[in-house]
Amino acid sequence: MLGYAAICGFMYVTQRDLLYFPQFTRVAPEQADFELAGAPVAEPGSPQATLRGWRLNPDRRHALLYFGGNAEAVHHNRETFREWFPDHTVYLLAYRGYGASDGTPSEKALVADALALHDFVATRHETVDVVGRSLGSGVAAQLAARRPVRRLALVTPFDSLAAVARAHYPWLPVDMLMHDRFDSARHLGGYSGEVLVVQAGNDEVIPAAHTLRLIEALPRSPQVVTLDDARHNGFDARPEYRHALRGFVAPPGGHDSTR
């Protein structure tokens, strides 16, 4: 019994180290090409942070915000997304503590940063589309619930991170231990915009049932694309993935022009 309590205590204290992996994404601040200084305080005791990222195809009328996975170095998408989304200015913001950004990640911090980015972008573009992948789908869901988003694409998403954790750790009292829950199904329960869900056919990280529960929770039936035989990672070069995202966020009226 004492051993079990010790394991629960360890998981409680180290849970964010098991969820966020910024150490695999860090780069020097000067490598980024835009920044948001003085990002809002996300929770008591957390300092303001300077967020940094990369802006592709500047001066387009339409914007696309991309939120990556828990160990994803979003700057690695620069060349790919510049080609995939020529009609959008694409913003790749590094989460707090990731890439070139300051701070420490948490659910409240990541969502606060997403809202700050949207508010920065919305004054510069006519529309804002959002793509969130894996952990980033939880960030994107909360952003779409709170800000105007033209289209929302969720890649390998889940109903809630707590539910996924319960599936992986059925022997732990997850509901008592977990700080960052990313309850996408609840946040999107009132979202009426267009949604694309891209799911991996053999996803070993997000069980299929948790993507299905998210789909069922949406008030409006989403477009669903299943990448057969794909695992949670490693499908970026598949043409059906590229076509699904490009087609979904294509701007109204066809080819965009710069300002």
C-alpha positions as CSV (number, residue, x, y, z in Angstrom):
1,M,0.0,0.0,0.0
2,L,2.8,2.4,0.8
3,G,4.5,1.5,-2.5
4,Y,1.3,2.3,-4.4
5,A,1.0,5.6,-2.6
6,A,4.6,6.4,-3.4
7,I,4.0,5.7,-7.1
8,C,0.9,7.9,-7.1
9,G,2.9,10.7,-5.4
10,F,5.7,10.4,-7.9
11,M,3.2,10.6,-10.8
12,Y,1.5,13.6,-9.3
13,V,4.8,15.5,-8.9
14,T,6.3,14.6,-12.2
15,Q,3.2,14.5,-14.4
16,R,4.1,17.5,-16.5
17,D,7.5,16.0,-17.2
18,L,5.7,13.0,-18.6
19,L,3.3,15.2,-20.7
20,Y,5.5,18.0,-22.1
21,F,8.9,17.4,-23.8
22,P,10.2,20.8,-24.7
23,Q,13.8,19.7,-24.3
24,F,13.6,18.1,-27.8
25,T,12.6,21.4,-29.4
26,R,14.8,24.1,-28.1
27,V,16.5,26.6,-30.4
28,A,18.2,29.9,-29.8
29,P,15.8,32.9,-29.7
30,E,17.5,34.6,-32.6
31,Q,16.4,31.7,-34.9
32,A,12.8,32.8,-34.6
33,D,11.4,35.5,-36.9
34,F,8.6,36.9,-34.8
35,E,7.8,37.3,-31.2
36,L,5.0,38.2,-28.8
37,A,6.4,40.0,-25.8
38,G,4.7,40.1,-22.5
39,A,2.4,37.1,-23.0
40,P,-0.3,37.1,-20.3
41,V,0.2,35.5,-16.9
42,A,-1.5,32.1,-17.3
43,E,-1.9,31.2,-13.6
44,P,-0.9,32.6,-10.2
45,G,2.8,32.7,-9.7
46,S,3.7,32.3,-13.4
47,P,5.7,35.2,-14.9
48,Q,5.0,36.9,-18.2
49,A,6.9,35.3,-21.1
50,T,8.2,36.2,-24.5
51,L,6.8,33.8,-27.1
52,R,8.6,33.3,-30.4
53,G,7.9,31.5,-33.6
54,W,8.0,31.5,-37.3
55,R,5.8,33.3,-39.9
56,L,5.5,31.8,-43.4
57,N,4.2,33.5,-46.5
58,P,3.8,36.9,-45.0
59,D,1.1,39.4,-46.1
60,R,-1.6,36.9,-47.1
61,R,-5.2,37.9,-46.5
62,H,-5.9,34.6,-44.6
63,A,-4.0,33.2,-41.6
64,L,-3.4,29.7,-40.4
65,L,-2.3,28.9,-36.8
66,Y,-0.6,25.6,-36.2
67,F,-0.3,24.0,-32.8
68,G,1.9,20.9,-32.6
69,G,2.3,17.8,-30.5
70,N,4.0,17.4,-27.1
71,A,7.5,16.9,-28.5
72,E,7.1,18.6,-31.8
73,A,9.6,21.2,-33.0
74,V,7.2,23.2,-35.0
75,H,9.9,25.0,-36.9
76,H,10.6,21.7,-38.8
77,N,7.4,22.3,-40.6
78,R,8.5,25.5,-42.2
79,E,9.3,24.3,-45.7
80,T,6.4,21.9,-45.9
81,F,3.8,24.3,-44.7
82,R,5.1,27.1,-46.9
83,E,4.4,24.9,-49.8
84,W,1.1,23.3,-48.6
85,F,-0.6,26.6,-47.7
86,P,0.5,29.2,-50.2
87,D,-2.7,31.2,-49.7
88,H,-2.2,31.6,-45.9
89,T,0.3,33.3,-43.7
90,V,1.2,30.4,-41.5
91,Y,2.1,31.1,-37.8
92,L,4.2,28.4,-36.0
93,L,4.3,29.5,-32.4
94,A,6.5,27.6,-30.0
95,Y,4.7,26.9,-26.7
96,R,6.1,28.3,-23.5
97,G,9.3,26.5,-22.8
98,Y,9.5,25.1,-26.3
99,G,11.5,26.2,-29.3
100,A,12.7,29.7,-28.8
101,S,9.9,30.7,-26.3
102,D,10.4,31.5,-22.6
103,G,8.5,30.1,-19.7
104,T,7.2,26.7,-18.6
105,P,4.3,24.8,-20.2
106,S,1.0,24.0,-18.6
107,E,-2.6,23.7,-20.0
108,K,-3.5,27.2,-18.8
109,A,-0.2,28.6,-20.2
110,L,-0.6,27.0,-23.6
111,V,-4.2,28.1,-24.0
112,A,-3.4,31.6,-22.9
113,D,-0.6,31.7,-25.5
114,A,-2.9,30.5,-28.2
115,L,-5.4,33.2,-27.4
116,A,-2.7,35.8,-27.4
117,L,-1.5,34.6,-30.8
118,H,-5.0,34.7,-32.2
119,D,-5.6,38.2,-31.0
120,F,-2.3,39.3,-32.5
121,V,-3.1,37.7,-35.9
122,A,-6.8,38.6,-36.1
123,T,-6.0,42.3,-36.5
124,R,-3.7,41.6,-39.4
125,H,-5.8,39.1,-41.5
126,E,-9.3,38.7,-42.8
127,T,-9.8,35.1,-41.5
128,V,-8.1,32.7,-39.2
129,D,-7.9,28.9,-39.7
130,V,-6.5,26.6,-37.0
131,V,-4.8,23.3,-37.2
132,G,-4.0,21.4,-33.9
133,R,-2.1,18.1,-33.8
134,S,-2.2,15.6,-30.9
135,L,-1.6,17.7,-27.8
136,G,-2.1,20.7,-30.0
137,S,-5.6,19.6,-30.8
138,G,-6.5,20.2,-27.2
139,V,-5.0,23.7,-27.4
140,A,-6.8,24.4,-30.8
141,A,-10.1,23.2,-29.4
142,Q,-10.1,25.7,-26.5
143,L,-9.0,28.5,-28.9
144,A,-11.9,27.7,-31.2
145,A,-14.3,27.7,-28.3
146,R,-13.3,31.2,-27.3
147,R,-12.3,33.1,-30.5
148,P,-13.7,33.4,-34.1
149,V,-12.2,30.6,-36.2
150,R,-13.2,30.0,-39.8
151,R,-12.1,26.3,-39.9
152,L,-10.7,24.0,-37.3
153,A,-8.6,20.9,-38.3
154,L,-7.8,18.4,-35.5
155,V,-5.1,15.8,-36.3
156,T,-5.0,12.7,-34.1
157,P,-7.3,14.3,-31.5
158,F,-8.8,13.0,-28.3
159,D,-12.0,13.6,-26.2
160,S,-9.9,14.6,-23.2
161,L,-6.4,14.0,-22.1
162,A,-7.6,12.7,-18.8
163,A,-9.6,10.0,-20.5
164,V,-6.7,8.9,-22.6
165,A,-4.5,8.8,-19.4
166,R,-7.1,6.6,-17.8
167,A,-6.9,4.2,-20.7
168,H,-3.1,4.0,-20.5
169,Y,-2.9,3.9,-16.7
170,P,-6.1,2.1,-15.5
171,W,-4.4,1.3,-12.2
172,L,-3.9,5.0,-11.3
173,P,-6.5,7.4,-9.8
174,V,-6.1,9.7,-12.8
175,D,-9.0,12.0,-12.0
176,M,-7.5,12.8,-8.6
177,L,-3.9,13.3,-9.8
178,M,-4.1,15.1,-13.2
179,H,-3.6,18.8,-13.5
180,D,-3.8,19.4,-17.2
181,R,-6.9,17.7,-18.6
182,F,-7.5,19.2,-22.1
183,D,-11.2,18.3,-22.2
184,S,-11.7,19.0,-25.9
185,A,-15.1,17.3,-26.1
186,R,-16.5,19.6,-23.4
187,H,-15.0,22.8,-24.8
188,L,-16.3,22.0,-28.4
189,G,-19.7,21.1,-27.2
190,G,-21.1,24.4,-28.4
191,Y,-18.8,24.9,-31.4
192,S,-20.8,25.2,-34.6
193,G,-18.0,25.8,-37.1
194,E,-16.6,23.4,-39.7
195,V,-14.3,20.8,-38.3
196,L,-11.9,18.3,-40.0
197,V,-10.8,15.3,-38.0
198,V,-7.7,13.4,-39.3
199,Q,-7.2,10.1,-37.4
200,A,-4.5,7.5,-37.7
201,G,-5.8,4.0,-38.4
202,N,-3.3,2.3,-36.0
203,D,-2.8,5.1,-33.5
204,E,-1.0,3.6,-30.5
205,V,-1.1,6.8,-28.4
206,I,-4.7,8.0,-28.8
207,P,-7.0,4.9,-28.8
208,A,-9.6,5.1,-31.5
209,A,-12.5,5.3,-29.0
210,H,-11.3,8.6,-27.7
211,T,-11.3,10.2,-31.2
212,L,-14.7,8.7,-31.8
213,R,-16.1,10.2,-28.6
214,L,-14.8,13.6,-29.6
215,I,-16.5,13.3,-33.0
216,E,-19.8,12.3,-31.3
217,A,-19.6,15.3,-29.0
218,L,-19.4,17.8,-31.8
219,P,-22.8,19.6,-32.5
220,R,-22.0,19.5,-36.2
221,S,-20.8,16.4,-38.0
222,P,-17.1,16.9,-39.0
223,Q,-15.3,15.8,-42.1
224,V,-13.3,12.7,-41.1
225,V,-10.3,11.4,-42.9
226,T,-8.7,8.1,-41.7
227,L,-5.1,7.4,-42.6
228,D,-5.2,3.7,-42.9
229,D,-2.3,1.8,-41.3
230,A,-0.8,5.0,-40.0
231,R,0.5,5.2,-36.4
232,H,0.4,8.3,-34.2
233,N,3.5,9.8,-35.9
234,G,5.2,9.4,-39.2
235,F,2.5,10.1,-41.7
236,D,3.5,13.7,-42.7
237,A,4.6,12.7,-46.2
238,R,1.4,10.8,-47.0
239,P,-0.4,12.6,-49.9
240,E,-3.8,12.0,-48.4
241,Y,-2.8,14.0,-45.3
242,R,-1.6,16.9,-47.3
243,H,-4.7,16.9,-49.5
244,A,-7.0,16.7,-46.6
245,L,-5.5,19.7,-44.8
246,R,-5.0,21.8,-48.0
247,G,-8.5,21.1,-49.2
248,F,-10.2,21.9,-45.9
249,V,-8.5,25.3,-45.3
250,A,-8.6,26.4,-49.0
251,P,-9.7,30.1,-48.8
252,P,-13.1,31.1,-50.1
253,G,-13.1,32.2,-53.8
254,G,-10.0,30.2,-54.7
255,H,-6.4,31.5,-55.0
256,D,-5.6,34.2,-52.5
257,S,-3.6,37.3,-53.4
258,T,-1.2,39.3,-51.2
259,R,-2.3,42.6,-49.9
